[in-house]
Amino acid sequence: MLLKLENVQKQYDGFRLDCSLDLKPGYITGLIGPNGAGKTTVFRSVLGLIAIDEGNIEIFGKKSSDLSLKDREDIGVVLAESGFSGYLTIQDIIPILKNLYKRFDKEEFIKQCREAGLPFRKKIKDFSTGMKAKLKVLAAMSHDARLLILDEPTAGLDVIARDELLDYIRNYMQNGERSILISSHISRDLESLCDDVYLIDQGKIVLHEETDHLLDCYGLLKATEDQYEALDKKHILRRRKENYGFSCLTDNKQYYCERYPDLVVEKGAIDEVITLMIRGGRI
């Protein structure tokens, strides 16, 4: 595993993180959940920006506290609330990155910035939101990192800018030896990008699935009260009361399609899974 969190715990006033997850080599793994669920706390814990209370974090098979400087150069980071000083230009940033990372590829970085339409002499504070986001991601990718940690890299971007940024991420994964842990509030991005997803709520992982399995097998059952009472509920994960009866989340929609032909069964996209897993009641 490139990254492994085992029973990682962190206590704040009114919030407790208790999280385990694995990031496999060659995988893009999504961390999803509502605001305040613990996503940023997970990222900060992985990067050593906060001290955890209990548990273990391993990166590249080592305890995070044992990582060498060379190991840390193998990590590229984009955090939602951080970035370069607004008074710098890309020309100012290039020597900084060159001094920070031995494998910084100056020519490739310049090439990608030009292709992205980023101005080299303009101060970053005068960049658009999309330009700032592109620069942060390209900088994180500029030194051939094996592990990318991307916290909301597409936040605030329009559809075109998001699509361009996601293309950069896909291209970065082509050599098959890198892995990415990414969070996003835009579920469509993760559906098309991620190999698997973890759903976190109130500091705990409440669901982990391969993305293809989730999209293929999960579904929403729209049942009247009579239909709900007659249902075999062994594949129902959550339910929510609606005006017409119940909306139910299942991890085996085919089971209900075959056995209940009069039941309305809809595809379970990530948004619907999040909503029912968090707001729905247990059976």
Buried (B, 14 or more C-beta within 10 A) or exposed (E): BBBBBEEBBBEEEEEBBBBBBBBBEBBBBBBBBBEEBBBBBBBBBBBBEBEBEEBBBBBBEEEBEEBEEEBBBBBBBBBBEEBBEEEBBBEBBBEEBBEEBEEBBEEEBBEBBEEBEBBEEEBBEEBEEBBBBBBBBBBBBBBBBBBBBBBBBBBEBEEEBBEBBBEBBEEBBEEEEBBBBBBBBBBBBBBEBBBBBBBBBBBBBBBBBBBEEBBEBBBBBBBBEEBBEEBEEEBBBBBBEEEEBBBBBBBBBEBBBEEBEEBBBEEBBBEBBBBBBBEBEEE
